[in-house]
Amino acid sequence: MKNFFTTNPIRAYAIMPLLMLLFSLIFSCNKLKDDFDFSKLAKPEWNPEFAFPLVNSTFGIGDIFGDSTLVFIKTNPDNSLSLVYSAKEIISEDAEKIMKIPDQGFDFNQEIPIEILPPPGSSVTQDFDFNFQLITDTSGQRLDEVHMKNGTFQLSGKTDLNRDQASLVMTFHQLVHITSHEPLTLNSSLNNPNQDPWVTFNHLVNLEEYLLDFSGDTTSNEITVGAEFTIYGDENPNLTPYAFDFSIEINDLEFSKLFGYLGNYKMHFKDSININFFEKTTFGGIEVGPGAVDIYITTKNSFGTPITIVADELYVTSGKNSQQVDIFLKGPGEPNIFDIDSPTIGQIGETVITNNDFSENNLGEAFNISPEMFYYDLGAITNYEGDSLDLNFVLDSSRMAVDVEIEFKLFTAIHQFVVEDTLKFDFNQNPDELDYVTFRINTYNGFPLEVDMQLIFTDADFNPLDSLITEGDHRILAAAPVSGPPEYKVTEPAHKLTDITVTSDRLGNIVDAKKMILRASLSTTNSDLVRIYKDYNMQIKIGTLAGVKINDN
């Protein structure tokens, strides 16, 4: 069972804003004067000491990692933790927007010789056949059936036939009515009792009740037309051969279903993922353990066609050192090409999910550049292998979705991994009221991570004025000892006691500070591989001893 809770990466360095809080509390102690009757104190300056317990708390994973929409913390079956980064699911357009049958027209001109006309009172019939090919929007497409929900079919024409009574019947064999299963048949009167130069005809058919059935044609998408002239005898002269001109237009065709071999179409799924683990990094190295970084690509597909994913772009970048590393899903140098599952003919209208786990990727090695962004452009190509004998199908609503995740199992070795942040700083107090301030930081650290910390106070132009720790040990958290493989688990908490004293002369430097740079160097225990587990915690006790100058004027 996988449990998820969210995290805010900035609070991963919770000790730094915590120390900033200390300054805020101490330097806002003007109310001390309100707590005493200063008129009872002797006039000479003296330095009473006041102790303030500021923090006495235990911090677990849920406290250190707060809320974020950018990353999840996943608890694995062995209780170890992973960071999971993901982008929003990308959904393709519906198939009816991708696969289209374009508007098209066909013109035919034919001469029909009638050598012997029937005598009055009788008739003669003459047949001729022709065909035309339905144009599609991609090459090599073989349509077996096109179920239409919209579109028009228009037949118009003219002839110079000079008979009092004549007719034309045209049958379009592949245009079949969905209910009667009969082909579209159009009857035109060619009567010309006034001996006009031309007789015209016109038909407009709504195709929403028809389908195109090419199941008997394996290659050409041809519509065959059977035409039958019937001419009745009269006294008019024979002006053979007679011209017969007509045109066919198919417009606004929309399908509800397509069957056949649908050829190649390409859908793009392009996005990026912010790997904010490295956002504050300025220096240092990180080595991930074997199999610690996974890339998961999940697809949801209702196209009934073979689909192959070809990565047009797949790389990470680091803005700090202007580096880029290409990512290979299946190992260095291997093409980023893979197939996904599609519904079968028995699953029309259903969505098939494919979970691809690319554990052989080289993203872990790319972590050496501290990448902040992961970019991808995945092209989903139908019928990539080009087997025209395949039977494909789509509905007008068929679509595809892609979801990309990066899982970073917290199985890593870190050596002097430096993170840095800059905050506005406003002392806004009178330093003459304080003689000194001593911070005592008492920690019991259950994490296999040591932290060296420094706060640098600067002016508005980032020129350093002073720092919090000027001598001694900068380490405020000692790393807990760790067992060997395969658990790499903390065996007991590590204790560290740190005193930091800021004297009045240094407080004067801090008065002018406008910025505060928080800098921390993180290393795992002995810079070796460790795992992070859900039950890790640290206890932090922070107190101050303040010498307050009191002078009753």
N, C-alpha and C positions, 0 to 999 in steps of 0.2 A: 504494500500500500504506500503510495507516495503522498507525503504531506507537503504543502506549500505555504510559505508566508513571505511577505514582501520585505524589501530592504532598501534603505537609502544609503548609497555608498559614502556620502560625506560623513555620516555618523559612524562609519567604520573607524574614523580617527577621533573617537569621542573624547579622548583625553585632552586634545588640544582645545576645543571650545570649553571643556571643563575648567582648564586652567585660566582661560580668559574670564570665566565666570568668577573665579577667585578674585581677580583684580576688581571686578565690578562690585563685589560684595565689600571688600576691604575699603576701597576708595570711596564708597558711598556712605561711610560711617559718620557723617556729620551729626547724626542723631545722638552720638555719644555725649555731646555737650548738653543735650536736652535731658540726659539721664542723670546728670550730676548738678549739685549746687556749687558752682565754681567759686562763689564768694567765700565758701568755707575753706578753700585751699590756700596754702601759703603762696605768696607772690613769686618766689623763685621758681624757675622751671624745674620740673621733675618728671620722671619717665615711668609712669605706672604701666604695667603689662596686662594686656587683655588677651585671653585665649578664646578662639572661635572655632568650634567644630563645624566645618562647612559641608562635608560629604561623608556619609557612612553607608555605602550601598554595595549591593552585589549586582553585577551586570552579566546577563546571559546573552545568548545569540540574539534573542528578540529585542533586547535593549540596544545592543551595539548596531544592529541593522534595523533601521526603522522602516518607513513606508516609501515605496517607489513603484512607478509603473514601468520602469525600464528593465528591472531584473527581478527574478524570483530566487528564493533560497529553497532548494529541494532537499528533503531528507531522504537519503538512500536507505535500502533495507538494512544495512549495517550501522545505521544511525550517523554515518558521515554525511557531509553537506556538499552541495554543488551550487554554483551560481549558474542560472539559466537566463540567457539573453535572447530576445526574440523581437521580430518586427511584426507589424500587423499583417494579418492574412491578406494576400492579394487574390482578388477574384477576377477571372477573365470576363469578357463580354459574353453574352449569350451567343449560341451558334448561329442564330439567324442574323446577327450583326457581323459575324466572321465569314460565313459561307453564304454567298449570294449568287443568284442566277440573274445576270444582267438583263436590262431591257434589250430587245433585239427585233430585227425585222428582216423579211425575205421578200424578194420580188421575182416574179416569174413571167416570162413572155413566151407564148407558144402559138404556132399556127396550126389550125386544124383543117385539113383538106376534107371536103365532102363531095366526092365525085358524082355520086348519084343521089338525088333527093327523093324521098318517098312521095308517092302520089297523094293527092288530097284524101283525107280520111284515114291515113295510115301514119306510122311513125318509124323512126330508126334510132337506135341507141349506139353511141360510140364511147368507148372507155379509154382512159389513159391514166397512168400512175406516175407519181414523182415523189421525191422525199426531200427533206431538209434536216440539217443537224442542229440540235439545241446547243447553244453556246453556253459554256460554264466559265467560272472566273478563275479556274486553275487548270493547268494542262494535265492530260492523262487521266482525267476523271471519267469514271464509268458509272452512270446512273442506272440503277435497276428500277427504283420507284421514287417518285417525288409526290408526296401528299401535300396538296396546296391548301392554304387557308385564305389566300388573297391573290389577286392578279386578274388581268384581262387578256382575252384572246380576240383579236380583230381580224376579220377576213373582208377584204374589199377588192372589187375588180370591175372589168368592163370587157365587152366584146362587140364587134361590128356585125354580129349575126343578124340577118334581115328576115327572120321568120316570124310569122304571126304568133306562133305558139312554140315555145322551147323551154327547157328547164335544165338545171345543173344540180346534181347531188354530189357533195364532197364529204368524204369520210376520213377522219383523222384517227388512225387506228390506235395510236399510243395514248391519246387523250380519252380516258375512260371515266364514266360517271361512277362515283363511289357507291351509289345505291343500286342502280340498274345494271352496272358493270358493262354497259353498252358504250361503244366508242362515240365520240362527238361526231354528229352528222348534221350538215347544214344544207338546206334546200333553197335554191335561188331561182326565181322566175326570170327567164330571158325573153319573154314575149316582146315583140317589136312590131305591132300592127301598123304603126305610123311610119315605118321604115326610117327611124331616126339613125343618125350616123353611129351612135353608141348606145348600148344598153348597159346600165351599171347595177351593181348589187353591193350590199354591205351588211355585215353581221358583227355584233359585239357580244361576247360571251364572258360572264363572270366565272372565274375558275375555282371558286371556293368549294364547289361540289365535285371537283374533278381531281384525278391523279394522273401523273405521267407514268405509264407502265412500259419500261424498256426491258422487261425480264427476258424477252426473246431475242434481244440484241446484246451481244456480249462486249461490244467495243465502241460503237459509234454514236450513241445517244440520238439515233435518227428517228424522226417522225415520218412515217409513210402516209401518203395521201392517195386515196382512190377517187377519181373523178369520173362521173358518168353524165354524158350529154344525151338528152332526148329531144329529137327534132320531129315536128309534125309537118306533114305535107301541106303545101299551099301553092298558090299561083305566082309567088314572088320569084324573081330570077335567082339563079345560083351564082353567087359571087365568090365562090371558093378560091383560095383558102381563106378561112376566117381567122381573125386575130383574137387571141384570148390572153389578156393581161390581168394579173391579180397580185395582191400583196398580203402578207401576214405579219402582224405585229403582236408581240408578247410583252406586256408591260407590268411593272409593279408586282412581280411574282414573289410571293412569300410562302415558305414551306412550313408545314407542321412536323413532317418527318422526311428524312432522306435515307435511302438504302442504296448500297452499291460500293464501288471503290471511290472514295472521296478525294484521293490525292493528298498533296502537301499543303498544309496551312501552318503558320507559325504564330504562336502567342507568346508575348514577352511578360515576364514577371521580374520587375526591377525594383530594388529597394536597398536599404542599408541598415545596419545594426550598430548601435552605439555600445562599444565595450567599455563602460565607464569605470571598470576596475583600474584602468590606466590613466584616467582623466587628470589626476593630480600628480602624476609621476614626473620627476625631474632627473632622476639618476638611479642606477642600480640594475641588478639583474634578477631574473626569475626563471627558474627551471621547473617545468611541469613534470610530474611523474608519468610513467608509461600508461597510455590510455586515458589520461586525465582530461583530454579535450575531445568532445564529440560534436559532430555537426549532424543535425537531424533535418531532413527535408520531407515534409508530409504533404501529400497531394490528395485532393478530392476531385474525382473525375467522373462525369456522366457522358463524355463523348465515347461512342462505341467504335473507336478507332484505335489502332496501336499508336501510342504516344511515346516519344523519346525526348528526354530533356538534354539539351546541349547548353552548357554554360558559356555564354558569350563573354561574360566578365565574372571573375571571382578573385578577390584580392583584399588585403588589409592595408591600412595606411597608418602612419604615425606622424602627426603634425609637429611633434617636438623635434624629430630628426629628419623630417621630409623623406621618409623611406616608404617603400611599397613592396609587399611580398605577395606573389601569386599563390593562390591556395589550390591544392590538388586534393580532391575528395577521396581518391582511391590510392593515394601515395604519390610521392614526387615523380613528376613526368607523365603520370597516367592521364589520359584524356578525361575531361569532366563530362562524360556522356553516360546516361543510364536510362533504362526503360521504367515506365510506371504501369500499373494495372488499369485495365479498362473494363467496363461492363460487357458481358456477353449478350448475345441476341435474346437470351432468356431473362436479361436484367434491364430491359429497356425502361428508361425513366428512373433507374436507380443510380446512386452515387457510390463509387468504389474508392476506398481509402487505401493509400500505399504509404507505409512508414519506411523511409530509407535512413539507415543508421550508417554514417560514414566514419567509422572509428579509425580508419587508416589514414585520415587526413594529416596534413602537415601544419595545421594551425597552431599546435602546441609549440613547434619550433619557431613559428612566426611571432610567438609571444616575446621573443628576444628583443624585438624592436618596440615593445610596449605599445601595441596598436590600439588606437581609439575607435576606429571605424572598420567595419566589415561590409564590403560592397558586393552585390551580386546582380547579375542580369541573366536570368534563366530563360532560354528559348524552348518552348514546348512545341515539338514538330509532329504533326500527324503523318502516319505512314512513312516514317523515316527510311525504312528499308525499301520502299517502293514496290511492294508485291501487289500488282494490279489484280491478282486473283482473290485477294482478301475481300471479305464481306464486311463493310462498315455500315454504321447507322448513326444518325444523330436526330435529336428532337430540336425544335426551334429554341427550347429553353436549356439545352445542354450547355454546361459550363465547366470550368476547371478552377481550382483554387490551390495556391501554394503557400505553405507556412514554413519558415526557416527558423531554426533554433540553434544556439550554441550553448552547450553545457560544459562548464569548467568545474570539474570535480576538484574540490579544495585539497588536492594532493600535490604539494609543491615544495620546492626549496627556494628560499628568498635570501639574498645577501645584500645588505645595505640598500634596500629598496626605498628610495627617498621620495616622499610625497610632500607637497607644499601647497599652501593656500595663503591668500592675502585678504585681510579684513580691515575695514575702517576702524580707527581707534581714536577715542576722545577721552582723555583723562578727566578733564573738567572738574578737578578738585584742587585744593590747596595742599601741596606736599609738605608745607611747613607744619602741618598738624600731625605728621607721622615722623617718628624717629627711625623706625625700621619696620619691616614686615618679614616674618619667616613663615614659609610654607612647609609643612611637613606632609609628605605624600607616602602613605603606607599601603603597599599593594600585596595581594596574594593572587598571583596570576595563574589561572588554569588553562591558558592558551600557550601553544608552543611558539610564541612570538615575543621577541624583545623589542623595545622601543627606546631609541635615543631621541630626545626632543629638545628643541630650542625655539624660543620666541624672540624675534628680532623687531625692535621698535625703530621706525624710520620716519623721516619727514615726508611731506607730500610728494617729493621727487624720489622717494625710495632710498635716500641717503641714510645709512644706519646711524642711530643715535645711541642705542644701548641694546643689551640683550638680557634675557631673564637669567640664564645660567652663565656665569663668567669664569667659574673654576670648578674643578672636581668632575664628578661623574655625570654625564648627560643622560644616563640611562634611568628612566623612570619605571620601566617594566622589565623584569627579568623573565626570560623564556623558561617555561616549564620543561622538565626533562621528558624525553619521549622514548617509548619502547621501540624495539626493532620491527622489521617487516614481519607479516604483511600489514599489521594494524597501524604502525607508526602513531601510537596513541600516547597521550600524556599520562604519566604514572603518578604524579603528585604536583600540587601547585608550587610555584616559585615565589619566595618572599623577597621584597625589596623595600627598603626604607630610604627616603630621599628628603633632605632638608635643603631648602633654597631660601637664602636671605637677600633681601633688597634693602639697602641702607638709604638714608634720607638724601645723601648727595646724589645717588643714582636715580632716586625718585624725581629729582629735579630734571634729569635728562628726559625722563619719560613724559613729563608735562608737555613738551613740545611735539610729541609724536602724533602723527596723523594716520599712520598705517602700522599694522602689525603683521609680520610674516610668520606664519606657523609652519615649522619645518620638522618633519619626523623621519627618521631612518629606521626601517623595519627589517628584521632578519628573523628567520626561523631558528629553532634551537640548533646551535652549532652550524647554521646555514645548511642544514641537511633536510632531506625530504620529511614532511610531516603530513598528517591528515587532520582536518578540522571536523569535530564531531558536535552534534547538537547539544550535548550536555555540558560542554565547556562553559566556564564562567570565570569572572574575576571579581575580587572584593577590593574596593578602593575606599580608603579613609583619608580624608584631607582635612587638615586643620591649620590654623594660623596663630602665630603669636605676634601681636602688634604692640609696639612701643609708641604711645601717644604723647605728644608734647602738649602740655596744658599750661597756659600762662594767663592768669587773671589780670587783665589790665584795668 
